[in-house]
Amino acid sequence: MAHSTSAKDPGVAPGESTTGVTRADRGDTPQPPPDEGEETGRSGERAGTEGERPGSGRTVGGITLRHRLRRDRALLLMVVPALLLLLVFNYVPLIGNVVAFQDYDPYIADNALQAIAQSPWVGIEHFRHMVEDRLFWQSLRNTLAIFLIQLTLFFPVPILLALFINSFVRPRVRAVAQAILYLPHFFSWVLVVTIFQQMFGGAGLVAQTLRDHGHGGFDLMTDPGLFKFLITFEMVWKDAGWGVIVFLAALAAVSPDLYEAAAMDGANRWRRMWHITLPALRPVVALLLVLQVGNALTVGFEQILLQRTAVGPTAAEVLDTYVWNIGIQNGNFSYAAAVGIIKGVFGLLLVLGANKVAHLMGEQGVYKR
């Protein structure tokens, strides 16, 4: 049995053995350690090879599309009914927009599809008529005026209520306050208008109280000058509490440790609200603001239609009631479809513009950049 000489032996040079065969002779020359980037690239190649097999489709995070569909099939089946409703009631009716370029007559054939096929084409004649229509521009002005008032007076109310409930209301009272605030959301607009009529109408509680004390009459429900503020007040009473839920849900995700740390550093309640609560609400506020701007030309059809007669079309005619009046009551479906197309295009442009502003402010908005 052969024994090797110790490495401390001065007669043996480093890298030699007693047999006289060096490492260089055996090809055992030490190699430098692999570069970190090269090793990372090799590991990525191995992961891609393992996650992507021939014929299995694309991979995301090492999981093929087929495996993801199999994994999420229960969730996808739950989404199918909602997608069908969206398809049937939102996308299929878009085919009917073709009548905006026709002189559509629903009685020219036995069904709607045959009537569309047999109606004569008029090109953009209805859009020309829209530009020259004084009632269209009046309804557009009323719509934008109501939107600006609601954006100024209604949109901040849920935010302020959420801040008040989160910062000043005790936890035991918070649930009761939320229930009281969002209960009117479940009332129909018919009931809401009836309640306001009984309170602020010519024979309502406020008018009778003023008369009993020797003052003049009071009828808020038939005043055209205050109509835009009236419907905004009605919307605040009905839907502000429901919007509070969204902002309170966003505040629930804020870690209590932030408030505790700020309190230990000497921040009072207002400082904590300014530096912790408001920044936590900022992404949600940006998202809801973009959606609110997208609905700028839709300001409450049912609510306004119920009160349109009391104040007159000059103050209460908006785009939705204008389309209903022309298309349903007068039977001019082609012109009403043309107005609807313009409204949809402007709504899309407003959403894109507001989302761009949200991106410039550093927020995500409706979709990422």
KEROTOR-356898 format. One record per residue (C-alpha): residue number from 1; residue in three letters; x, y, z. Coordinates in steps of 0.02 Angstrom, whole numbers, padded with zeros to 5 digits. Layout:
<NUM,'ALA',<X,Y,Z>>
...
end
This chain:
<1,'MET',<00000,00000,00000>>
<2,'ALA',<00074,00166,-00056>>
<3,'HIS',<00079,00316,00060>>
<4,'SER',<00085,00496,-00001>>
<5,'THR',<00210,00619,00068>>
<6,'SER',<00144,00756,00183>>
<7,'ALA',<00114,00928,00107>>
<8,'LYS',<00235,00997,00236>>
<9,'ASP',<00378,00897,00163>>
<10,'PRO',<00500,01023,00089>>
<11,'GLY',<00551,00900,-00042>>
<12,'VAL',<00381,00896,-00123>>
<13,'ALA',<00325,01050,-00215>>
<14,'PRO',<00147,01108,-00203>>
<15,'GLY',<00038,01028,-00333>>
<16,'GLU',<00147,00867,-00341>>
<17,'SER',<00115,00695,-00274>>
<18,'THR',<00237,00560,-00228>>
<19,'THR',<00200,00469,-00389>>
<20,'GLY',<00276,00610,-00487>>
<21,'VAL',<00115,00653,-00579>>
<22,'THR',<00069,00835,-00563>>
<23,'ARG',<-00107,00909,-00569>>
<24,'ALA',<-00064,00991,-00733>>
<25,'ASP',<-00022,00819,-00805>>
<26,'ARG',<-00192,00753,-00750>>
<27,'GLY',<-00285,00906,-00816>>
<28,'ASP',<-00334,00954,-00637>>
<29,'THR',<-00287,01137,-00656>>
<30,'PRO',<-00402,01239,-00538>>
<31,'GLN',<-00534,01333,-00636>>
<32,'PRO',<-00592,01509,-00588>>
<33,'PRO',<-00765,01520,-00508>>
<34,'PRO',<-00907,01549,-00634>>
<35,'ASP',<-00964,01725,-00663>>
<36,'GLU',<-01122,01772,-00566>>
<37,'GLY',<-01215,01834,-00721>>
<38,'GLU',<-01169,01676,-00816>>
<39,'GLU',<-01233,01567,-00674>>
<40,'THR',<-01395,01668,-00667>>
<41,'GLY',<-01420,01648,-00854>>
<42,'ARG',<-01391,01460,-00842>>
<43,'SER',<-01516,01444,-00699>>
<44,'GLY',<-01643,01545,-00801>>
<45,'GLU',<-01617,01431,-00949>>
<46,'ARG',<-01644,01279,-00839>>
<47,'ALA',<-01803,01355,-00764>>
<48,'GLY',<-01870,01395,-00937>>
<49,'THR',<-01831,01220,-00997>>
<50,'GLU',<-01922,01144,-00848>>
<51,'GLY',<-02073,01262,-00856>>
<52,'GLU',<-02100,01259,-01044>>
<53,'ARG',<-02126,01093,-01130>>
<54,'PRO',<-02156,01066,-01315>>
<55,'GLY',<-02339,01091,-01359>>
<56,'SER',<-02388,01152,-01186>>
<57,'GLY',<-02413,01337,-01231>>
<58,'ARG',<-02343,01494,-01152>>
<59,'THR',<-02277,01497,-00976>>
<60,'VAL',<-02299,01630,-00842>>
<61,'GLY',<-02191,01606,-00689>>
<62,'GLY',<-02148,01430,-00744>>
<63,'ILE',<-02332,01377,-00758>>
<64,'THR',<-02405,01338,-00927>>
<65,'LEU',<-02570,01409,-00988>>
<66,'ARG',<-02648,01236,-00987>>
<67,'HIS',<-02601,01209,-00806>>
<68,'ARG',<-02666,01381,-00755>>
<69,'LEU',<-02833,01348,-00840>>
<70,'ARG',<-02846,01181,-00752>>
<71,'ARG',<-02800,01260,-00586>>
<72,'ASP',<-02924,01406,-00600>>
<73,'ARG',<-03066,01315,-00688>>
<74,'ALA',<-03184,01338,-00539>>
<75,'LEU',<-03157,01526,-00536>>
<76,'LEU',<-03176,01537,-00725>>
<77,'LEU',<-03341,01444,-00718>>
<78,'MET',<-03403,01567,-00587>>
<79,'VAL',<-03359,01713,-00702>>
<80,'VAL',<-03449,01641,-00855>>
<81,'PRO',<-03626,01701,-00805>>
<82,'ALA',<-03565,01879,-00778>>
<83,'LEU',<-03474,01877,-00945>>
<84,'LEU',<-03631,01814,-01033>>
<85,'LEU',<-03735,01953,-00955>>
<86,'LEU',<-03605,02081,-01006>>
<87,'LEU',<-03600,02011,-01183>>
<88,'VAL',<-03788,02004,-01206>>
<89,'PHE',<-03836,02171,-01128>>
<90,'ASN',<-03681,02278,-01164>>
<91,'TYR',<-03594,02217,-01321>>
<92,'VAL',<-03728,02138,-01430>>
<93,'PRO',<-03834,02298,-01426>>
<94,'LEU',<-03685,02391,-01501>>
<95,'ILE',<-03734,02315,-01668>>
<96,'GLY',<-03889,02425,-01665>>
<97,'ASN',<-03780,02582,-01675>>
<98,'VAL',<-03780,02557,-01862>>
<99,'VAL',<-03952,02639,-01868>>
<100,'ALA',<-03867,02806,-01830>>
<101,'PHE',<-03812,02805,-02012>>
<102,'GLN',<-03983,02754,-02079>>
<103,'ASP',<-04159,02821,-02091>>
<104,'TYR',<-04216,02679,-01982>>
<105,'ASP',<-04398,02623,-01988>>
<106,'PRO',<-04441,02482,-01867>>
<107,'TYR',<-04604,02446,-01958>>
<108,'ILE',<-04529,02416,-02129>>
<109,'ALA',<-04504,02230,-02092>>
<110,'ASP',<-04563,02093,-01975>>
<111,'ASN',<-04412,02100,-01858>>
<112,'ALA',<-04275,02220,-01808>>
<113,'LEU',<-04135,02137,-01907>>
<114,'GLN',<-04234,02142,-02068>>
<115,'ALA',<-04283,02323,-02032>>
<116,'ILE',<-04099,02369,-02013>>
<117,'ALA',<-04055,02279,-02175>>
<118,'GLN',<-04195,02365,-02274>>
<119,'SER',<-04182,02542,-02202>>
<120,'PRO',<-04099,02669,-02320>>
<121,'TRP',<-03927,02737,-02280>>
<122,'VAL',<-03907,02925,-02249>>
<123,'GLY',<-03724,02935,-02196>>
<124,'ILE',<-03685,03069,-02066>>
<125,'GLU',<-03845,03167,-02094>>
<126,'HIS',<-03903,03141,-01913>>
<127,'PHE',<-03736,03203,-01846>>
<128,'ARG',<-03754,03361,-01951>>
<129,'HIS',<-03927,03388,-01880>>
<130,'MET',<-03857,03364,-01705>>
<131,'VAL',<-03732,03505,-01727>>
<132,'GLU',<-03872,03622,-01782>>
<133,'ASP',<-03995,03568,-01647>>
<134,'ARG',<-04015,03700,-01511>>
<135,'LEU',<-04098,03576,-01391>>
<136,'PHE',<-03948,03459,-01403>>
<137,'TRP',<-03827,03596,-01349>>
<138,'GLN',<-03943,03650,-01209>>
<139,'SER',<-03952,03472,-01142>>
<140,'LEU',<-03763,03458,-01156>>
<141,'ARG',<-03739,03618,-01055>>
<142,'ASN',<-03858,03558,-00921>>
<143,'THR',<-03769,03390,-00913>>
<144,'LEU',<-03597,03468,-00892>>
<145,'ALA',<-03661,03594,-00764>>
<146,'ILE',<-03740,03456,-00658>>
<147,'PHE',<-03581,03352,-00672>>
<148,'LEU',<-03470,03494,-00611>>
<149,'ILE',<-03586,03530,-00464>>
<150,'GLN',<-03591,03347,-00416>>
<151,'LEU',<-03403,03331,-00434>>
<152,'THR',<-03378,03480,-00319>>
<153,'LEU',<-03514,03449,-00190>>
<154,'PHE',<-03545,03262,-00195>>
<155,'PHE',<-03378,03177,-00229>>
<156,'PRO',<-03285,03243,-00074>>
<157,'VAL',<-03428,03199,00046>>
<158,'PRO',<-03393,03010,00058>>
<159,'ILE',<-03209,03047,00085>>
<160,'LEU',<-03244,03169,00226>>
<161,'LEU',<-03369,03051,00308>>
<162,'ALA',<-03245,02907,00298>>
<163,'LEU',<-03109,03013,00379>>
<164,'PHE',<-03227,03068,00516>>
<165,'ILE',<-03288,02892,00554>>
<166,'ASN',<-03113,02818,00549>>
<167,'SER',<-03032,02953,00658>>
<168,'PHE',<-03164,03017,00778>>
<169,'VAL',<-03299,02885,00798>>
<170,'ARG',<-03275,02748,00925>>
<171,'PRO',<-03261,02571,00856>>
<172,'ARG',<-03422,02516,00942>>
<173,'VAL',<-03520,02659,00865>>
<174,'ARG',<-03436,02643,00694>>
<175,'ALA',<-03542,02497,00633>>
<176,'VAL',<-03704,02584,00682>>
<177,'ALA',<-03650,02745,00596>>
<178,'GLN',<-03608,02651,00436>>
<179,'ALA',<-03775,02562,00435>>
<180,'ILE',<-03871,02725,00457>>
<181,'LEU',<-03770,02812,00321>>
<182,'TYR',<-03784,02683,00183>>
<183,'LEU',<-03964,02630,00218>>
<184,'PRO',<-04037,02761,00096>>
<185,'HIS',<-03937,02681,-00046>>
<186,'PHE',<-04065,02540,-00050>>
<187,'PHE',<-04211,02661,-00075>>
<188,'SER',<-04277,02685,-00251>>
<189,'TRP',<-04272,02856,-00332>>
<190,'VAL',<-04461,02862,-00326>>
<191,'LEU',<-04456,02848,-00137>>
<192,'VAL',<-04313,02974,-00122>>
<193,'VAL',<-04404,03104,-00228>>
<194,'THR',<-04564,03074,-00128>>
<195,'ILE',<-04473,03103,00037>>
<196,'PHE',<-04397,03265,-00027>>
<197,'GLN',<-04566,03320,-00093>>
<198,'GLN',<-04643,03294,00079>>
<199,'MET',<-04502,03390,00160>>
<200,'PHE',<-04462,03532,00038>>
<201,'GLY',<-04615,03542,-00076>>
<202,'GLY',<-04746,03680,-00077>>
<203,'ALA',<-04851,03583,00047>>
<204,'GLY',<-04705,03502,00135>>
<205,'LEU',<-04649,03509,00315>>
<206,'VAL',<-04527,03655,00292>>
<207,'ALA',<-04655,03763,00199>>
<208,'GLN',<-04790,03731,00330>>
<209,'THR',<-04671,03772,00472>>
<210,'LEU',<-04624,03936,00389>>
<211,'ARG',<-04806,03982,00361>>
<212,'ASP',<-04848,03945,00543>>
<213,'HIS',<-04715,04072,00594>>
<214,'GLY',<-04778,04206,00476>>
<215,'HIS',<-04654,04184,00333>>
<216,'GLY',<-04690,04167,00148>>
<217,'GLY',<-04708,04009,00047>>
<218,'PHE',<-04564,03893,00006>>
<219,'ASP',<-04557,03766,-00135>>
<220,'LEU',<-04385,03698,-00174>>
<221,'MET',<-04451,03558,-00286>>
<222,'THR',<-04515,03675,-00422>>
<223,'ASP',<-04375,03804,-00425>>
<224,'PRO',<-04280,03791,-00592>>
<225,'GLY',<-04134,03894,-00528>>
<226,'LEU',<-04100,03777,-00382>>
<227,'PHE',<-04140,03615,-00473>>
<228,'LYS',<-03958,03566,-00505>>
<229,'PHE',<-03916,03588,-00321>>
<230,'LEU',<-04074,03495,-00270>>
<231,'ILE',<-04030,03337,-00366>>
<232,'THR',<-03851,03347,-00298>>
<233,'PHE',<-03919,03357,-00121>>
<234,'GLU',<-04031,03207,-00158>>
<235,'MET',<-03882,03108,-00222>>
<236,'VAL',<-03780,03152,-00067>>
<237,'TRP',<-03919,03091,00047>>
<238,'LYS',<-03945,02931,-00050>>
<239,'ASP',<-03772,02872,-00104>>
<240,'ALA',<-03640,02959,00003>>
<241,'GLY',<-03652,02826,00137>>
<242,'TRP',<-03624,02689,00010>>
<243,'GLY',<-03466,02774,-00051>>
<244,'VAL',<-03402,02780,00128>>
<245,'ILE',<-03387,02590,00125>>
<246,'VAL',<-03258,02597,-00015>>
<247,'PHE',<-03147,02721,00076>>
<248,'LEU',<-03163,02633,00244>>
<249,'ALA',<-03110,02471,00159>>
<250,'ALA',<-02955,02560,00094>>
<251,'LEU',<-02918,02628,00268>>
<252,'ALA',<-02938,02454,00344>>
<253,'ALA',<-02784,02399,00247>>
<254,'VAL',<-02674,02528,00335>>
<255,'SER',<-02565,02449,00470>>
<256,'PRO',<-02606,02510,00646>>
<257,'ASP',<-02419,02509,00680>>
<258,'LEU',<-02403,02666,00574>>
<259,'TYR',<-02525,02760,00685>>
<260,'GLU',<-02441,02695,00843>>
<261,'ALA',<-02269,02744,00781>>
<262,'ALA',<-02330,02917,00733>>
<263,'ALA',<-02413,02939,00902>>
<264,'MET',<-02252,02889,00991>>
<265,'ASP',<-02159,03019,00887>>
<266,'GLY',<-02278,03153,00950>>
<267,'ALA',<-02397,03168,00800>>
<268,'ASN',<-02571,03222,00852>>
<269,'ARG',<-02733,03160,00772>>
<270,'TRP',<-02731,03287,00632>>
<271,'ARG',<-02549,03251,00589>>
<272,'ARG',<-02585,03064,00581>>
<273,'MET',<-02733,03097,00467>>
<274,'TRP',<-02630,03208,00352>>
<275,'HIS',<-02475,03099,00339>>
<276,'ILE',<-02549,02923,00352>>
<277,'THR',<-02736,02919,00317>>
<278,'LEU',<-02743,03034,00166>>
<279,'PRO',<-02595,02953,00075>>
<280,'ALA',<-02679,02784,00101>>
<281,'LEU',<-02838,02850,00018>>
<282,'ARG',<-02749,02930,-00128>>
<283,'PRO',<-02748,02780,-00248>>
<284,'VAL',<-02933,02745,-00216>>
<285,'VAL',<-02978,02928,-00237>>
<286,'ALA',<-02884,02934,-00403>>
<287,'LEU',<-02972,02778,-00467>>
<288,'LEU',<-03146,02836,-00418>>
<289,'LEU',<-03113,03009,-00488>>
<290,'VAL',<-03068,02933,-00657>>
<291,'LEU',<-03228,02831,-00655>>
<292,'GLN',<-03329,02983,-00603>>
<293,'VAL',<-03258,03084,-00747>>
<294,'GLY',<-03302,02942,-00865>>
<295,'ASN',<-03483,02959,-00810>>
<296,'ALA',<-03483,03147,-00836>>
<297,'LEU',<-03618,03135,-00971>>
<298,'THR',<-03724,03016,-00868>>
<299,'VAL',<-03795,03112,-00721>>
<300,'GLY',<-03944,03009,-00664>>
<301,'PHE',<-04079,02972,-00791>>
<302,'GLU',<-04215,02907,-00674>>
<303,'GLN',<-04188,03041,-00542>>
<304,'ILE',<-04201,03184,-00667>>
<305,'LEU',<-04343,03108,-00768>>
<306,'LEU',<-04452,03099,-00612>>
<307,'GLN',<-04430,03287,-00580>>
<308,'ARG',<-04416,03351,-00758>>
<309,'THR',<-04597,03403,-00772>>
<310,'ALA',<-04595,03503,-00609>>
<311,'VAL',<-04455,03622,-00663>>
<312,'GLY',<-04469,03613,-00853>>
<313,'PRO',<-04352,03546,-00988>>
<314,'THR',<-04249,03707,-00992>>
<315,'ALA',<-04173,03669,-00821>>
<316,'ALA',<-04190,03480,-00816>>
<317,'GLU',<-04155,03419,-00993>>
<318,'VAL',<-03994,03317,-00997>>
<319,'LEU',<-03924,03204,-01132>>
<320,'ASP',<-04006,03046,-01065>>
<321,'THR',<-04179,03124,-01053>>
<322,'TYR',<-04152,03207,-01222>>
<323,'VAL',<-04114,03038,-01302>>
<324,'TRP',<-04265,02960,-01215>>
<325,'ASN',<-04379,03101,-01272>>
<326,'ILE',<-04322,03094,-01454>>
<327,'GLY',<-04298,02907,-01472>>
<328,'ILE',<-04438,02833,-01367>>
<329,'GLN',<-04572,02965,-01364>>
<330,'ASN',<-04550,03034,-01540>>
<331,'GLY',<-04489,02874,-01622>>
<332,'ASN',<-04334,02952,-01702>>
<333,'PHE',<-04220,02804,-01663>>
<334,'SER',<-04084,02849,-01788>>
<335,'TYR',<-04055,03024,-01718>>
<336,'ALA',<-04060,02958,-01538>>
<337,'ALA',<-03929,02826,-01585>>
<338,'ALA',<-03817,02962,-01658>>
<339,'VAL',<-03827,03061,-01496>>
<340,'GLY',<-03788,02904,-01398>>
<341,'ILE',<-03633,02870,-01504>>
<342,'ILE',<-03566,03046,-01475>>
<343,'LYS',<-03598,03028,-01290>>
<344,'GLY',<-03504,02862,-01283>>
<345,'VAL',<-03355,02929,-01381>>
<346,'PHE',<-03339,03082,-01268>>
<347,'GLY',<-03355,02972,-01114>>
<348,'LEU',<-03212,02862,-01176>>
<349,'LEU',<-03103,03014,-01212>>
<350,'LEU',<-03137,03082,-01038>>
<351,'VAL',<-03087,02917,-00958>>
<352,'LEU',<-02925,02910,-01057>>
<353,'GLY',<-02885,03091,-01016>>
<354,'ALA',<-02922,03072,-00830>>
<355,'ASN',<-02821,02912,-00823>>
<356,'LYS',<-02674,03002,-00904>>
<357,'VAL',<-02684,03136,-00770>>
<358,'ALA',<-02686,03000,-00636>>
<359,'HIS',<-02527,02927,-00712>>
<360,'LEU',<-02443,03097,-00709>>
<361,'MET',<-02487,03109,-00524>>
<362,'GLY',<-02402,02943,-00494>>
<363,'GLU',<-02560,02840,-00473>>
<364,'GLN',<-02615,02685,-00568>>
<365,'GLY',<-02790,02742,-00616>>
<366,'VAL',<-02901,02619,-00709>>
<367,'TYR',<-02756,02530,-00793>>
<368,'LYS',<-02567,02532,-00783>>
<369,'ARG',<-02453,02626,-00901>>
end
